[in-house]
């Protein structure tokens, strides 16, 4: 199973809440904690990390907090994942960081993992936080296996 960390999942949730606010509205850690039902220390840690990565702007002072750096339709899920996880790699050999693998030279599937990784990253890059915060329409149907395989073949 491919799974994102809880912190990354929570980061996407928090960005989803912030995407619903008017542009420029300051969100506080405490307010987002109360709204999302996530612990305040976790929320604070995530918001600081998102701010350091350039997805949020930190505002200091009494009325301080955080705002989105861009409009919600301009922030991709891939950008949030990258800021929290340091990039997206489904396997070691699909990672930007070179890993030592004893099978690397003779591995027949290494290049295909890169292709799969690129397809997944492309899908996440095309999905914005605004879309994530919008309820899924009733007409939505999950991608079936043959459709996913067709995407990988491209």
C-alpha positions in Angstrom: 0.0 0.0 0.0 1.2 3.5 -0.9 0.5 5.8 1.9 1.3 9.5 2.8 2.2 10.4 6.3 -0.4 11.6 8.7 1.3 15.0 8.8 1.0 15.3 5.0 -2.6 14.2 5.1 -3.3 16.8 7.8 -1.4 19.5 5.8 -3.8 18.9 2.9 -6.8 19.1 5.3 -5.6 22.4 6.8 -4.9 23.8 3.3 -8.4 22.7 2.3 -9.9 24.7 5.2 -7.8 27.8 4.4 -8.8 27.5 0.7 -12.4 28.2 1.7 -11.6 31.6 3.3 -11.5 34.9 1.3 -8.2 35.6 -0.3 -5.9 37.4 2.2 -7.9 36.3 5.3 -5.5 35.4 8.1 -5.9 32.0 9.7 -4.6 31.2 13.2 -3.2 27.9 14.4 -5.8 27.9 17.2 -8.7 28.6 14.8 -7.6 25.9 12.4 -7.1 23.5 15.2 -10.6 24.1 16.5 -12.1 23.9 13.0 -10.3 20.8 12.0 -10.3 19.1 15.4 -6.5 18.5 15.1 -4.3 19.1 18.1 -2.9 22.6 18.3 0.8 21.5 18.4 0.3 19.4 15.3 -1.4 22.3 13.4 1.3 24.8 14.5 4.1 22.4 13.3 2.4 21.9 9.9 1.7 25.6 9.3 5.3 26.5 10.1 6.6 23.9 7.7 4.2 25.0 4.9 5.3 28.6 5.5 9.0 27.6 5.3 8.3 25.9 2.0 6.6 28.9 0.5 3.0 27.8 0.4 1.9 30.1 3.3 2.8 33.5 4.4 3.4 34.0 8.1 2.1 37.2 9.7 3.5 38.1 13.1 1.9 40.1 15.9 -1.3 40.2 17.9 -3.5 39.6 14.8 -0.9 37.3 13.2 -1.4 33.9 11.6 -1.1 32.5 8.1 -2.4 33.2 4.6 -2.1 31.3 1.4 0.7 32.5 -0.8 -1.5 32.0 -4.0 -5.1 31.4 -4.8 -6.4 27.9 -3.9 -6.8 27.0 -7.6 -3.0 27.7 -8.1 -1.8 25.4 -5.3 -1.5 21.7 -6.3 -1.7 18.7 -4.0 1.7 17.7 -5.4 3.2 21.0 -4.0 1.8 20.3 -0.6 3.1 16.7 -0.6 6.5 17.8 -1.8 6.7 20.4 0.9 5.9 17.9 3.6 7.5 14.7 2.3 10.4 16.3 0.4 9.1 15.0 -3.0 7.2 12.0 -4.2 8.8 8.7 -4.9 6.8 5.4 -4.9 10.0 3.4 -4.8 13.7 4.1 -3.9 14.7 4.0 -7.6 12.1 6.6 -8.6 13.5 9.0 -6.0 15.4 12.1 -7.0 17.9 11.2 -4.2 20.2 8.4 -5.4 19.8 5.3 -3.3 22.1 2.4 -3.2 20.3 -0.7 -4.5 22.1 -3.9 -5.2 19.7 -4.7 -8.1 20.0 -1.3 -9.8 22.2 -2.3 -12.7 20.3 -5.5 -13.6 16.7 -4.4 -12.6 14.3 -4.9 -15.5 11.5 -2.7 -14.0 13.4 0.4 -12.7 12.5 2.6 -15.7 8.8 1.7 -15.4 8.7 2.7 -11.8 9.9 6.1 -12.9 7.1 6.2 -15.5 4.5 5.2 -12.8 5.9 7.8 -10.5 5.6 10.5 -13.2 2.0 9.6 -13.8 1.0 9.8 -10.1 2.9 13.0 -9.7 1.2 14.4 -12.8 -2.2 13.5 -11.5 -1.4 15.2 -8.1 0.0 18.2 -9.9 -3.3 18.6 -11.8 -5.4 18.5 -8.6 -5.6 21.8 -6.7 -6.4 22.4 -3.1 -9.5 24.2 -4.2 -10.7 21.0 -5.9 -9.8 19.0 -2.8 -11.9 21.3 -0.6 -14.9 20.9 -2.9 -17.4 18.1 -2.2 -17.1 15.2 -4.7 -20.0 15.3 -7.2 -22.5 12.4 -7.1 -21.6 11.6 -10.7 -18.0 10.9 -9.9 -16.9 7.3 -10.5 -13.6 5.9 -9.4 -10.9 5.3 -12.0 -11.0 1.7 -13.0 -7.9 -0.5 -13.4 -7.8 -0.4 -17.2 -8.0 3.4 -17.3 -5.1 3.6 -14.8 -3.0 1.2 -16.9 -3.7 3.3 -20.0 -2.4 6.4 -18.2 0.8 4.5 -17.3 1.3 3.4 -21.0 1.5 7.0 -22.2 
